[in-house]
Amino acid sequence: MRRCVLSIASLVAFLVAAPHGQAPDTGAIAGHVKLTPRIKGRALPSTAYPARAVGAHDPTSVPEIRNVVVYVKNAAFRGALPPTRAELRQEHETFLPHVLAITRGSTVDFPNDDPIFHNVFSLSSAATFDLRRYPRGQSRSQTFTKAGIVKVYCNIHSHMSATILVMDNPYFTIPALDGTFELPNLPPGEYTLVGWHERVGERQASVQVARGKTATIELSLPVEDPQ
């Protein structure tokens, strides 16, 4: 993941009471992500050929905030990571969702909902795999055992792409539609909070978490939301 200084229009960090139900010996990070006008000259990449479509899906109908991942970088986590089972669908020659965040050891299913063949693959250092061609109604799966960024493509349709972030700790989330997020149950300490987007990489900030409190922060990322 690319390292760079956090670009913040406004950064406010303060402590409030911990959310209801949180373990008493931990703290939390909560806040809001705001998308600002993108860097001049960087256009939004298209995910579909304008003259070809298998259905009516419009990739720009997904708010850009749903392609942001907020996470705590290099946080120590005691015990076994909780594996999950997630899904990256192929629909109207598009991967849905476009960005997925999972813990290391989790499995992702790749169901094909299109009336054509797809061939999901990745050549990323964190995971190299090829699920081969399969038709509508079938699904293939892949377990991710190494942390890192995994770029996913279709070997038949070059305009299809998605990104999977595989994490070494459970302290991550994708913001809600209004940009709000919360990372609960963090042991007290100083952390590096990251806002990530595939077109700008990492934006980092230091956050101090206190026992029984919530550190609140507002982040700005230079990625314009077309909505």
Residue pairs with C-beta under 8 A, 6 or more apart in sequence:
1 148
1 149
1 194
1 196
1 201
1 202
2 201
2 202
3 201
3 202
3 204
4 201
4 202
4 203
4 204
5 203
5 204
6 195
6 203
6 204
6 205
6 219
7 200
7 203
7 220
7 221
7 222
8 203
8 205
8 218
8 219
8 220
9 34
9 36
9 220
10 218
10 220
11 205
11 217
11 218
11 219
12 216
12 217
12 218
13 205
13 207
13 208
13 215
13 216
13 217
14 215
14 216
15 210
15 213
15 214
15 215
15 216
16 213
16 214
16 216
17 212
17 213
17 214
18 24
18 26
18 27
18 28
18 184
18 212
18 213
18 214
19 28
19 30
19 182
19 184
19 214
22 28
22 184
22 185
23 185
24 211
24 212
25 187
25 188
25 211
25 212
26 184
26 185
26 186
26 187
26 188
26 211
26 212
27 186
27 187
27 188
27 209
27 210
27 211
27 212
27 213
27 214
27 215
28 182
28 183
28 184
28 185
28 186
28 209
28 213
28 214
28 215
29 72
29 182
29 183
29 186
29 191
29 193
29 207
29 209
29 214
29 215
29 216
29 217
30 180
30 181
30 182
30 183
30 214
30 215
30 216
30 217
31 180
31 181
31 216
31 217
31 218
31 219
32 175
32 178
32 179
32 180
32 181
32 218
32 219
33 65
33 68
33 70
33 175
33 179
33 180
33 181
33 195
33 219
33 220
33 221
34 179
34 218
34 219
34 220
34 221
35 64
35 65
35 68
35 179
35 220
35 221
35 223
35 224
35 225
36 220
36 221
36 222
36 223
36 224
37 222
37 224
38 44
38 199
38 222
38 223
38 224
39 200
39 222
42 199
44 60
44 224
44 226
45 199
46 59
46 159
47 59
47 94
47 98
47 159
47 160
47 161
48 59
48 92
48 93
48 94
48 159
49 159
52 93
53 92
53 93
54 92
54 93
54 114
54 115
54 116
55 91
55 92
55 93
55 114
56 92
57 91
57 92
57 94
57 96
59 94
59 98
60 226
60 227
62 96
62 97
62 98
63 177
63 225
63 227
64 223
64 224
64 225
64 226
64 227
65 175
65 176
65 177
65 179
65 225
66 97
66 98
66 99
66 174
66 175
66 177
67 98
67 99
67 197
67 198
67 223
68 99
68 174
68 175
68 195
68 196
68 197
68 221
68 223
69 99
69 101
69 165
69 172
69 173
69 174
69 194
69 195
69 196
69 197
70 172
70 173
70 174
70 175
70 181
70 183
70 193
70 194
70 195
70 196
70 219
71 101
71 165
71 167
71 169
71 171
71 172
71 173
71 183
71 193
71 194
71 196
72 169
72 171
72 172
72 183
72 186
72 191
72 192
72 193
72 194
73 191
73 192
73 193
73 194
73 202
73 204
74 168
74 192
75 169
75 171
75 186
75 191
76 169
77 168
77 169
77 170
77 171
81 103
81 104
81 105
81 168
81 169
81 170
82 103
82 170
83 103
83 105
83 106
83 107
84 102
84 103
84 106
84 107
85 106
85 107
85 108
85 109
86 100
86 102
86 106
86 107
86 108
86 109
87 108
87 109
87 110
87 111
88 95
88 96
88 97
88 100
88 108
88 109
88 110
88 152
88 162
88 164
89 95
89 96
89 110
89 111
89 113
90 96
90 110
90 111
90 112
90 113
90 114
90 118
90 120
90 154
90 160
91 113
91 114
92 114
93 114
93 116
93 154
93 157
93 159
93 160
94 160
95 152
95 154
95 160
95 161
95 162
97 162
98 161
98 162
98 163
99 162
99 163
99 164
99 165
99 174
99 198
100 108
100 162
100 163
100 164
100 165
101 164
101 165
101 167
101 172
101 173
101 174
102 108
102 144
102 164
102 165
102 166
102 167
103 166
103 167
103 168
103 169
103 170
104 144
104 145
104 146
104 147
104 166
104 167
104 168
105 143
105 144
105 145
106 143
106 144
106 166
107 141
107 142
107 143
107 144
108 141
108 142
108 144
108 164
109 139
109 140
109 141
110 120
110 131
110 139
110 140
110 141
110 142
111 138
111 139
112 118
112 134
112 135
112 136
112 137
112 138
112 139
113 136
114 136
115 136
116 135
116 136
116 156
117 133
117 134
117 135
117 156
118 133
118 134
118 154
118 156
118 157
118 160
119 130
119 131
119 132
119 133
119 134
119 154
119 155
119 156
120 130
120 131
120 140
120 152
120 153
120 154
120 155
121 129
121 130
121 131
121 152
121 153
121 154
121 155
122 128
122 129
122 150
122 151
122 152
122 153
123 151
124 148
124 149
124 150
124 151
125 148
126 144
126 146
126 147
126 148
126 149
126 150
126 166
127 142
127 144
127 145
127 146
127 148
127 150
127 164
127 166
129 142
130 155
131 140
131 142
132 140
133 155
133 156
134 140
144 150
144 164
144 166
146 166
147 166
147 167
147 168
148 166
149 163
149 164
149 165
149 166
150 163
150 164
150 165
150 166
151 161
151 162
151 163
152 161
152 162
152 163
152 164
153 160
153 161
154 160
163 198
165 172
165 196
171 183
171 186
172 183
173 181
173 182
173 183
174 181
175 181
182 214
186 209
187 209
188 209
188 210
188 211
189 208
189 209
190 206
190 207
190 208
190 209
191 206
191 207
191 208
191 209
192 204
192 205
192 206
192 207
193 204
193 205
193 206
193 207
193 217
193 219
194 202
194 203
194 204
195 202
195 203
195 219
195 221
196 202
196 203
197 221
197 223
199 223
200 221
200 222
200 223
203 219
203 221
205 217
205 219
207 215
207 217
208 215
209 215
